């Protein structure tokens, strides 16, 4: 990923490690060390992933002594959900249009019965 360009939430979530971090932060606030436990990357890599998530606005941080505590930004997550809901509604509307058009072009039951030969 090019670190010199703005990252949106979807770009940030394209990485599996970042999705795992977001999933953990959905449960509660965590420090980098806590996030790194169980992930197949180093603490340093977790910090880099958190920077991408922070740049995308998906997480925020606060100081707690010498530690940085990270949490999800609920408004940014809600914005992604709104976008996904919009895509979903458009897909459903498209499906409804296709099925309605198919119904209009289907022959009626009387037209589709084979003729009987006497």
Buried (B, 14 or more C-beta within 10 A) or exposed (E): EEEEEEBBBEBBBEBEBBBBBBEBBEEEBBBBEBBBEEBEBEBEEBBBBBBBBBBBBBBBBEEEEEBBBBBBBEEBBEBBEEEEEEEEEEEEEEEEEEEEEEEEEEEEEEEEEEEEEE
